[in-house]
Each structure stands twice: as structure tokens, then as C-alpha cells.
């Protein structure tokens, strides 16, 4: 199950980079940084939730 969480984290990282470059391409570097920072925080929270859930399931 750890590998599933790692794969989700990797996919989230790729999505964050895509969002950054999509927003950056319209010339809004500050908005791109803010949006990707928010997405990064959300992905960290989601991974923490998944890992907590995995700990409960395996007991």
C-alpha cells in the first residue's frame, strides 16, 4: 500500500509542475507560484491522510 501512496504523490508532483507551467505561460509567475504552493500543501495533507488510513487498515 505504501507504493500506492508513493505513486499518488508522484502523480501529484507531475500535476503541480503542469499547473505551474500552464499558468506561467500566460505570464503570471506570482499566481503560478501561489497556485502550486497551495496544491503542494494539499498533496502533502492528502498523503498524510492516506498513510494514516493505511496504518489503521493494516492493524
RAVENTA-V421412 format. One record per residue. N is the residue number from 0. SS is DSSP state (A for helix, B for strand, O for the rest). Layout:
BEGIN
N:SS + N:SS
END
This chain:
BEGIN
0:O + 1:A + 2:A + 3:A + 4:A + 5:A + 6:A + 7:A + 8:A + 9:A + 10:A + 11:A + 12:A + 13:A + 14:A + 15:A + 16:A + 17:A + 18:A + 19:A + 20:A + 21:A + 22:A + 23:A + 24:O + 25:O + 26:O + 27:O + 28:A + 29:A + 30:A + 31:A + 32:A + 33:A + 34:A + 35:A + 36:A + 37:A + 38:A + 39:A + 40:A + 41:A + 42:A + 43:A + 44:A + 45:A + 46:A + 47:A + 48:A + 49:A + 50:A + 51:A + 52:A + 53:A + 54:A + 55:A + 56:A + 57:A + 58:O
END
